[in-house]
Amino acid sequence: GGGATPKGGGGSLYVGHDTNLDGLSALLGLGWPAAPPYPANTTVPGGMLRLTATAAGGATAVCASFLYTRFEDASGGMAEVDALFPTGKPCISLVQLTLLAAAVVDKRCVRLPAPSAS
């Protein structure tokens, strides 16, 4: 993966620490296989979790991957492995993702923006 946004596309970037990656993986039931030379589910310095949404046929799929550096040289090059949802697959529907999050998020802890006046 290159991480480039397709022309005309949009995206969001969220920055955090290893504990944030651990929290997101627990929230969404994500895990990743060994990311050589690291063992499975390791959050390494400079590692990141990428969620990519793709619309096709009226539905939106969300795919997850874990990117990391091996620190083998000074290039900063990244390697990538699929992150797997509880289904055992790297992609699920947006509806499934919403249901996963809704099942574990305490809505009393969520502050939603006020609706805009139209």
C-alpha positions, 0 to 999 in steps of 0.5 A, a space after each residue: 500500500 502506498 497510502 496515497 489518496 485517489 484523485 478527487 478522494 478524501 480522507 482523515 488522518 488520526 494520530 495517536 500512540 500504541 495505546 490508542 492502536 490497542 484501544 481501537 483494535 479492542 474496540 473493533 475486534 481487530 488483530 493482525 498476524 505477525 508483522 516480521 520481525 514482530 509477533 502478532 498484534 504488536 504495536 511498534 513505534 511508528 506503526 499505524 492502523 489504516 481503515 479505508 472505505 470503498 463504495 461499490 454497488 451502493 454499499 461501502 466496505 471498510 478494509 483495515 491494515 497495519 503498517 509498520 517500519 522494520 527499522 532495518 535502514 534509515 529509509 523509513 520504508 513501511 511494510 503492511 499486513 492485513 488487520 483482521 476483523 472478528 469475521 477473520 477478514 480484512 474487510 467488512 461492510 460499513 453497516 457491520 463496522 457501525 454495529 461493532 462500534 455501537 455494541 461497545 461504545 457507551 453513548 454517554 461518553 460520546 459528544 456529537 456536534 450540534 445539528 447545523 441550522 439549515 
